[in-house]
Amino acid sequence: MRRSVARALLRPLALAAAMTAIPVSGAAPAAADSVVVGGFPIDVSQAPWTVALSSRDRFGGTRAGQFCGGVAITPTAVLTAAHCMTDEVLGAPPDRSGDLKVIAGRTDLLSTEGAEIAVEDVQVNPGFDSETNSGDFAVLTLAEALPQSAVVPMAGPGDQAYTPGTRALVSGWGDTTGGGAYPRRLHAANVSVLPDDRCARAYPGGAEGAYRAETMLCAGQEEGGPDACQGDSGGPLVADGRLIGLVSWGSGCGRPGSPGVYTRVSEVVRALQPGAQGS
């Protein structure tokens, strides 16, 4: 039986030609029919808020140490998936990962464009449940500021961007085939926000994972197709110019009946409000 896969790339010192993702859950690699899967290359100027998380000490220099994605929500704050900041991924707590950086303004991971900025502080959502991936977000504070033009606004509760059928763009440097093909260049895919009941039917619990509408949303196509994949975790899902989701988990990549599941950003907005529980 297929199992849910958190979409971080967990292969330290990966080799150039054939990097195989080791899923957090221990599940088998995603199916090869499943960018990002089914996507297309873009220039970072088309999604300037998309950043790469990097640790060369942990993941080697083949792809500049990229292992997860992230998204700039202020000039000095980046959102990513909480599961990207676990000991299992980093090999140590974030405050002991001395070379943890954010790569911003860069299309090709091995180019010199943009900037590599040290991460000054990591705050993992205290409500994150590593068993279910509920509340899967963390806030990284950067040592240097990004330009305001690289920031994307977050969609709060009640925003129309969450309406089922809304077209959205997911972007990242993750697996483009579902079979371990990790690109150097940024990719993106067009997906549609799906109704919560559709997502709950896809992930009712058990080995496939459980969908929780209060902290998650899902997006993709009913028949399968474009989707995020391993290595895209923490990357942005943007609709109508606003951030609505962070790549979190799924059953394979691009499979019919198994849409991608994202952290619902409206719950991040709630959690980050002054005085909010766990903020």
Buried (B, 14 or more C-beta within 10 A) or exposed (E): EBBBBBBBBBBBEBEEEEBBBBBBBEBEBBBBBBBBBBBEBBEBEEBBBBBBBBBBBBBBBBBBBBBBBBBBBBBBBBBBBBBBBBEEBBBBEBEEBEEBBBBBBBBBBEEEEBBBBEBEEBBBBEBBEBEBBBBBBBBBEBEEEBEEEBBBEBBBEEBEBBEBEBEBBBBBBBBBBBBBBBBBBBBBBBBBBBBBEBBBEBBEEEEBBBBBEEBBBBBBBEEBBBBBBBBBBBBBBBBBEBBBBBBBBBBBBBBEBBBBBBBBBBBBBBBBEEEEEEB
